[in-house]
Amino acid sequence: MIFRFVRQDVLRLMIGAVAIAFALNNLFGWAKNRPPATASWPRGIAWSAVSGLTSFLAHACSAPLMAYLLPLRLDKRTYVGTTVWFFFASNYAKIIPYALLGQLDTTNFATSLILLPLVPVGVKLGVLIQGRLEERMFYQISYWALLIIGIKLVYDGVMLP
C-alpha cells in the first residue's frame, strides 16, 4: 500500500542528501577520526528496515545500509559478506510483492538472463580487488562510492519523473 503513496523522486532526494552528508562527514568532517562504532541491535534493525523499504520503493537501499555498516569498520570480508547476504535476502523478499504489483514482466527476466553470465566475472573481480586492498583504502573507496551513490540519487530525484 505504501508503494502508491511514496513518491520515488522525493525518496531518492532524501536518501541521496543523507548519503552525501554522511560520506562527506566521514571523508572530511568530524567523523573522519572517530573510533569505530559499536554494533547495536536497535540501530541495525532500524537501518535494515530503512534499507529494505527504500529497496522496495526506489531501488536505493545501499546508502542506508552503508550508513550503518561503514562506521562499524568491520573486517572488509565481514563487511562485504554482510552486504551480500542483505542484498540476497532483500531482493528475494521483493519477488512476490513485485509480482503482485505487476512490476515483473518478460523484460525484467530477459535483462536478468542477459546479465547472468557476468555474475561470476563480477564475483571473481570483486574477490580479487578486495583481497588486494588494505583495510583503510577499502573504507576510503567505500565512502567515496557512497558519495557517488548519493549524488546519483539526488540527480535521479531531480531529473526522473
C-alpha positions in Angstrom: 0.0 0.0 0.0 2.8 2.4 0.8 4.2 1.9 -2.7 1.3 4.0 -4.1 1.8 6.9 -1.6 5.5 7.5 -1.6 7.0 9.5 -4.4 10.2 7.8 -5.6 11.8 11.1 -6.6 11.3 12.6 -3.1 12.6 9.4 -1.5 15.7 9.4 -3.8 16.4 13.1 -2.9 16.1 12.4 0.8 18.3 9.3 0.7 20.8 11.0 -1.6 21.1 14.0 0.6 21.7 11.9 3.7 24.2 9.8 1.8 26.2 12.8 0.6 26.2 14.4 4.1 27.2 11.1 5.7 30.0 10.4 3.2 31.4 14.0 3.3 31.4 13.9 7.1 33.3 10.7 7.2 35.7 11.7 4.5 36.4 15.3 5.6 34.4 16.1 8.8 34.4 15.3 12.5 33.6 11.6 12.0 36.8 11.1 10.0 39.0 10.3 13.0 36.3 8.8 15.2 36.8 5.4 16.7 34.7 2.5 15.2 31.1 2.5 16.3 29.7 -0.4 18.2 27.1 -2.7 16.7 23.6 -2.2 18.1 20.5 -4.4 17.6 18.1 -1.4 17.6 20.2 0.6 15.1 20.9 -2.5 13.0 17.2 -3.3 12.8 16.2 0.3 12.1 18.8 0.8 9.3 17.9 -2.6 7.8 14.3 -1.7 7.8 15.0 1.6 6.1 17.2 -0.2 3.6 14.5 -2.8 2.9 11.8 -0.1 2.5 14.0 2.1 0.2 15.0 -1.0 -1.8 11.3 -1.9 -2.3 10.2 1.7 -3.1 13.1 3.2 -5.1 15.9 0.5 -5.5 18.0 2.7 -3.2 18.9 0.5 -0.3 22.7 0.6 -0.3 23.0 4.1 1.2 21.1 3.4 4.4 22.8 0.0 4.8 26.2 1.6 4.3 25.3 4.3 6.9 25.0 1.6 9.5 27.8 -0.7 8.4 30.6 1.6 7.5 31.1 3.2 10.9 31.4 -0.2 12.5 34.7 -0.7 10.5 34.2 -4.4 10.2 36.9 -6.5 8.6 36.4 -5.9 4.9 35.5 -9.6 4.3 32.8 -9.4 7.0 31.5 -6.1 5.6 31.3 -7.5 2.1 29.7 -10.8 3.2 27.1 -8.9 5.3 26.1 -6.7 2.4 25.9 -9.7 0.0 23.6 -11.6 2.4 21.5 -8.5 3.0 21.0 -7.8 -0.8 20.3 -11.5 -1.4 17.6 -11.6 1.2 16.1 -8.3 0.4 15.9 -9.0 -3.3 14.3 -12.4 -2.9 11.8 -10.9 -0.4 10.7 -8.5 -3.1 9.8 -11.1 -5.7 6.2 -11.9 -4.6 5.2 -8.3 -3.7 6.6 -7.0 -7.0 4.8 -9.7 -8.9 1.5 -8.8 -7.1 2.1 -5.2 -8.0 2.6 -6.1 -11.7 6.2 -4.9 -11.6 7.7 -8.1 -13.1 7.5 -8.8 -16.8 9.4 -10.6 -19.5 11.7 -7.5 -20.0 12.9 -8.0 -16.4 13.6 -11.7 -16.9 15.2 -11.1 -20.3 17.6 -8.5 -18.8 18.4 -10.9 -16.0 19.2 -13.7 -18.4 21.4 -11.5 -20.5 23.4 -10.3 -17.4 23.6 -13.7 -15.7 26.8 -14.7 -17.4 28.5 -11.6 -16.0 27.8 -12.6 -12.4 30.8 -15.0 -12.0 33.0 -12.3 -13.6 31.8 -9.7 -11.1 32.3 -12.0 -8.2 35.8 -13.0 -9.2 36.8 -9.4 -9.9 35.3 -8.3 -6.5 37.2 -11.0 -4.6 40.5 -10.1 -6.5 40.1 -6.4 -5.7 39.0 -6.9 -2.1 42.0 -9.2 -1.5 44.5 -6.7 -2.7 43.1 -3.6 -0.9 44.3 -2.7 2.6 41.6 -2.1 5.1 42.0 1.7 5.2 41.9 2.0 1.4 38.8 -0.3 1.3 36.9 2.1 3.6 38.1 5.2 1.7 36.8 3.7 -1.6 33.5 2.7 0.2 32.9 6.3 1.4 33.7 7.7 -2.0 31.3 5.2 -3.5 28.6 6.3 -1.0 29.2 9.9 -2.1 28.8 8.9 -5.7 25.7 6.9 -4.9 24.3 10.0 -3.0 25.0 12.3 -5.9 23.3 9.9 -8.4 20.3 9.5 -6.1 19.9 13.3 -5.9 20.3 13.6 -9.7 17.7 10.9 -10.3 15.4 12.5 -7.7 15.6 15.8 -9.6 15.7 14.5 -13.2 13.4 11.4 -13.2 9.7 11.7 -13.1 
